[in-house]
């Protein structure tokens, strides 16, 4: 049996990025993450994935 991090549909490769943002945007992201019961990282990833899916659908 494969480890949980290598199962189908799971991310098998990750990279780290660092960026700066305005405090007001961070407060918004933090509030949205709390509302959706996610970490700030997972909330940001969710937003980016939704944008990518939207762009794929419009192509």
C-alpha positions as CSV (number, residue, x, y, z in Angstrom):
1,X,0.0,0.0,0.0
2,X,1.3,3.4,-1.0
3,X,1.9,6.0,1.8
4,X,-0.9,8.6,2.0
5,X,1.2,11.3,0.4
6,X,1.6,9.2,-2.8
7,X,-2.0,8.1,-3.3
8,X,-3.8,9.1,-6.5
9,X,-5.2,12.6,-6.5
10,X,-2.7,13.8,-3.9
11,X,0.1,16.3,-4.5
12,X,3.3,14.4,-5.1
13,X,5.6,17.3,-5.5
14,X,5.6,20.7,-3.8
15,X,7.6,23.8,-3.8
16,X,8.0,26.7,-1.4
17,X,7.4,30.3,-2.3
18,X,7.6,33.4,-0.2
19,X,5.8,36.6,-1.0
20,X,4.8,39.9,0.6
21,X,1.2,41.2,0.9
22,X,-0.6,44.1,2.4
23,X,-1.8,43.6,6.0
24,X,-5.4,44.2,4.9
25,X,-5.1,41.3,2.4
26,X,-3.6,39.1,5.0
27,X,-6.4,39.9,7.5
28,X,-9.0,39.1,4.7
29,X,-7.2,35.8,4.0
30,X,-7.0,34.9,7.6
31,X,-10.7,35.6,8.1
32,X,-11.6,33.6,5.0
33,X,-9.4,30.7,6.2
34,X,-11.1,30.6,9.6
35,X,-14.5,30.7,8.0
36,X,-13.7,27.7,5.8
37,X,-11.8,25.9,8.7
38,X,-8.5,25.9,6.8
39,X,-5.0,27.2,7.4
40,X,-4.0,30.4,5.6
41,X,-1.7,28.3,3.3
42,X,-4.6,25.9,2.4
43,X,-6.9,28.8,1.8
44,X,-4.5,30.5,-0.5
45,X,-3.9,27.3,-2.3
46,X,-7.7,26.8,-2.7
47,X,-8.0,30.3,-4.2
48,X,-5.2,29.7,-6.7
49,X,-6.7,26.3,-7.7
50,X,-10.1,27.8,-8.2
51,X,-8.5,30.5,-10.4
52,X,-6.7,27.9,-12.4
53,X,-9.9,25.8,-12.9
54,X,-11.8,28.9,-14.0
55,X,-9.1,29.8,-16.6
56,X,-9.0,26.2,-17.9
57,X,-12.8,26.2,-18.3
58,X,-12.8,29.5,-20.2
59,X,-10.2,28.3,-22.7
